[in-house]
Amino acid sequence: MNIPSLVTVDVVRRGYGRRYSSLPVDTVDNDGLVIDFVSSVLRPEHYDLRVGDTVRWLQDGRYVQALVAHVHRNGTRLTAAFSNAELLPADFFPY
Protein backbone atom coordinates (compact mmCIF):
# COMPACT_ATOMS: atom_id res chain seq x y z
CA MET A 1 0.00 0.00 0.00
CA ASN A 2 1.41 3.36 -1.06
CA ILE A 3 0.48 6.11 1.44
CA PRO A 4 1.11 9.63 0.16
CA SER A 5 3.23 11.85 2.40
CA LEU A 6 1.73 14.93 4.00
CA VAL A 7 3.17 18.13 2.56
CA THR A 8 3.18 21.08 4.96
CA VAL A 9 4.57 24.61 5.15
CA ASP A 10 5.21 27.11 7.93
CA VAL A 11 4.19 30.72 7.39
CA VAL A 12 5.86 33.61 9.21
CA ARG A 13 4.63 37.20 9.03
CA ARG A 14 6.92 40.15 9.70
CA GLY A 15 5.78 42.02 12.80
CA TYR A 16 3.49 39.15 13.79
CA GLY A 17 5.57 35.99 14.05
CA ARG A 18 4.54 32.48 13.12
CA ARG A 19 1.17 32.62 11.35
CA TYR A 20 0.81 28.91 10.49
CA SER A 21 2.74 25.85 11.61
CA SER A 22 2.57 22.72 9.47
CA LEU A 23 -0.16 24.08 7.19
CA PRO A 24 -1.12 21.23 4.84
CA VAL A 25 -0.79 22.06 1.14
CA ASP A 26 -1.37 20.03 -2.00
CA THR A 27 1.83 21.14 -3.71
CA VAL A 28 4.76 23.42 -2.95
CA ASP A 29 7.94 24.20 -4.88
CA ASN A 30 10.24 27.17 -5.48
CA ASP A 31 7.57 28.83 -7.66
CA GLY A 32 4.62 28.64 -5.26
CA LEU A 33 2.01 26.55 -3.51
CA VAL A 34 -1.49 25.25 -4.15
CA ILE A 35 -4.22 24.27 -1.69
CA ASP A 36 -7.25 22.55 -3.23
CA PHE A 37 -10.55 22.83 -1.33
CA VAL A 38 -12.76 20.63 -3.54
CA SER A 39 -13.58 18.11 -0.79
CA SER A 40 -13.24 20.46 2.19
CA VAL A 41 -15.70 22.47 4.25
CA LEU A 42 -13.09 25.24 4.39
CA ARG A 43 -12.65 27.74 1.58
CA PRO A 44 -9.67 29.79 0.36
CA GLU A 45 -10.99 32.88 2.15
CA HIS A 46 -10.54 31.12 5.52
CA TYR A 47 -6.74 31.19 5.16
CA ASP A 48 -4.86 34.39 5.95
CA LEU A 49 -1.95 34.18 3.53
CA ARG A 50 -0.61 37.56 2.37
CA VAL A 51 1.96 39.08 0.04
CA GLY A 52 5.20 39.47 1.98
CA ASP A 53 4.71 36.41 4.21
CA THR A 54 7.70 34.08 4.49
CA VAL A 55 6.99 30.43 3.70
CA ARG A 56 9.32 27.60 4.74
CA TRP A 57 9.11 23.92 3.86
CA LEU A 58 11.26 20.81 3.81
CA GLN A 59 12.58 19.67 0.46
CA ASP A 60 14.89 16.66 0.30
CA GLY A 61 15.75 17.01 4.00
CA ARG A 62 16.66 20.72 3.80
CA TYR A 63 14.56 23.80 4.51
CA VAL A 64 13.67 26.14 1.68
CA GLN A 65 12.36 29.65 2.26
CA ALA A 66 10.52 32.01 -0.08
CA LEU A 67 8.46 35.19 0.04
CA VAL A 68 4.84 35.28 -1.08
CA ALA A 69 4.70 37.56 -4.13
CA HIS A 70 1.07 37.00 -5.15
CA VAL A 71 -2.00 35.26 -3.71
CA HIS A 72 -5.01 34.17 -5.78
CA ARG A 73 -8.22 32.71 -4.36
CA ASN A 74 -11.17 31.27 -6.22
CA GLY A 75 -14.06 29.07 -5.14
CA THR A 76 -12.05 25.88 -4.69
CA ARG A 77 -8.36 26.79 -4.82
CA LEU A 78 -5.78 29.01 -3.19
CA THR A 79 -2.54 29.58 -5.07
CA ALA A 80 0.44 31.64 -4.01
CA ALA A 81 3.37 32.61 -6.22
CA PHE A 82 6.79 32.89 -4.58
CA SER A 83 9.82 35.09 -5.10
CA ASN A 84 13.36 34.87 -3.73
CA ALA A 85 13.26 31.13 -2.98
CA GLU A 86 16.48 30.03 -1.29
CA LEU A 87 17.87 26.89 0.25
CA LEU A 88 18.62 27.54 3.92
CA PRO A 89 21.83 26.38 5.63
CA ALA A 90 21.97 22.68 6.53
CA ASP A 91 22.00 23.52 10.26
CA PHE A 92 18.91 25.79 10.07
CA PHE A 93 16.28 24.92 12.66
CA PRO A 94 12.88 26.67 12.36
CA TYR A 95 12.24 27.35 16.06
LINTA-V238219 format. One record per residue. N is the residue number from 1. OMEGA is omega in whole degrees, -180 to 180 (* if undefined). NEAR is the number of other ideal C-beta (glycine too) atoms within 8 Angstrom. D_FIRST is the distance of its C-alpha to the first C-alpha in whole Angstrom. Layout:
{{N;OMEGA;NEAR;D_FIRST} {N;OMEGA;NEAR;D_FIRST}}
//
This chain:
{{1;-179;2;0} {2;-180;3;4} {3;-180;4;6} {4;179;4;10} {5;178;4;13} {6;179;5;16} {7;-179;10;19} {8;175;9;22} {9;170;13;26} {10;-180;13;29} {11;180;12;32} {12;180;12;35} {13;178;11;39} {14;-180;6;42} {15;-178;3;44} {16;-176;6;42} {17;-177;5;39} {18;180;7;35} {19;178;10;35} {20;172;8;31} {21;178;5;28} {22;176;7;25} {23;-180;10;25} {24;178;7;22} {25;178;11;22} {26;176;7;20} {27;173;7;22} {28;174;10;24} {29;-177;7;26} {30;-179;6;30} {31;-179;6;31} {32;179;9;29} {33;177;13;27} {34;171;11;26} {35;-178;12;25} {36;-176;7;24} {37;-175;11;25} {38;-177;5;25} {39;-178;3;23} {40;174;6;24} {41;177;2;28} {42;179;6;29} {43;-178;8;31} {44;-179;12;31} {45;-179;5;35} {46;-178;5;33} {47;-178;9;32} {48;177;4;35} {49;-174;10;34} {50;173;8;38} {51;-180;7;39} {52;177;7;40} {53;175;12;37} {54;180;11;35} {55;178;16;31} {56;178;11;30} {57;177;11;26} {58;178;7;24} {59;-179;9;23} {60;176;4;22} {61;179;4;24} {62;178;9;27} {63;174;11;28} {64;-180;13;30} {65;178;9;32} {66;175;12;34} {67;176;10;36} {68;-179;15;36} {69;-177;8;38} {70;176;7;37} {71;177;11;36} {72;178;8;35} {73;168;7;34} {74;-174;6;34} {75;-175;5;33} {76;-174;8;29} {77;171;11;28} {78;176;12;30} {79;176;10;30} {80;175;13;32} {81;-178;11;33} {82;168;14;34} {83;175;7;37} {84;177;6;38} {85;180;9;34} {86;175;7;34} {87;-178;6;32} {88;-179;9;33} {89;-177;4;35} {90;-179;4;32} {91;179;4;34} {92;175;7;34} {93;-169;4;32} {94;-178;6;32} {95;*;2;34}}
//
